[in-house]
Amino acid sequence: MNKLKKFLFGLFLFLVGTLQESMAQCAMCRATIENNVSNGDTTVGAGLNLGILYLFVAPYILLSVLAYIWYKNAKRKKKLSF
């Protein structure tokens, strides 16, 4: 369990450390999409929408996995205490 805590803490630090860099890309993405649409290419917008959905779903998946691990550990501890 100790390795899992270290991994999750490292993942958390990585995500917090890269937050500013990912927030800085919004204006660049918008400019790219506007440029491509003005040139007649609309396929980039679909990829951007898929990326937005990925960013929307990722925290929910992470929280679901953590809740499942917590549930399993709580169930195991309860079984051992009886």
C-alpha positions in Angstrom: 0.0 0.0 0.0 2.9 2.3 0.7 4.0 2.1 -3.0 0.5 3.1 -4.1 0.5 6.1 -1.8 3.9 7.2 -3.2 2.7 6.7 -6.8 -0.5 8.7 -6.2 1.4 11.5 -4.4 3.9 11.6 -7.3 1.0 11.7 -9.8 -0.6 14.5 -7.9 2.6 16.5 -7.9 3.1 16.0 -11.6 -0.5 17.1 -12.4 -0.2 20.2 -10.2 3.2 21.0 -11.7 1.9 20.9 -15.2 -1.4 22.8 -14.6 -0.1 26.2 -15.6 1.4 24.8 -18.8 -1.9 23.2 -19.8 -3.9 26.3 -19.0 -1.5 28.4 -21.2 -2.5 26.4 -24.3 -6.1 27.6 -24.5 -5.3 30.7 -26.6 -3.0 28.8 -28.9 -5.6 26.1 -29.5 -8.2 28.8 -30.3 -5.9 30.5 -32.7 -5.1 27.3 -34.5 -8.7 26.3 -34.8 -9.7 29.7 -36.1 -6.9 29.6 -38.7 -7.8 26.1 -39.8 -11.5 26.9 -40.1 -10.7 30.0 -42.2 -8.7 27.8 -44.5 -11.6 25.3 -44.9 -10.2 22.5 -42.6 -12.8 21.6 -40.0 -11.3 18.2 -38.9 -9.1 19.8 -36.2 -12.2 20.9 -34.3 -13.3 17.3 -33.9 -9.9 16.4 -32.4 -10.2 19.3 -30.0 -13.6 18.3 -28.9 -12.3 14.8 -28.2 -9.5 16.3 -26.1 -12.0 18.3 -24.1 -14.0 15.2 -23.4 -10.9 13.4 -22.3 -10.0 16.2 -19.9 -13.6 16.2 -18.6 -13.7 12.4 -17.9 -10.2 11.8 -16.5 -10.8 13.2 -13.0 -14.0 11.2 -12.6 -12.2 8.0 -13.6 -9.4 8.8 -11.1 -11.8 9.4 -8.3 -13.7 6.2 -9.2 -10.5 4.2 -9.0 -9.6 5.8 -5.6 -13.1 5.2 -4.2 -12.9 1.5 -5.3 -9.5 1.0 -3.7 -10.7 2.7 -0.5 -13.9 0.5 -0.5 -11.9 -2.7 -0.9 -9.5 -1.7 1.9 -12.3 -0.8 4.2 -14.1 -4.0 3.5 -10.9 -6.0 4.1 -10.2 -4.2 7.5 -13.8 -4.8 8.6 -13.5 -8.5 7.8 -10.2 -8.8 9.7 -11.6 -7.0 12.8 -14.4 -9.6 13.3 
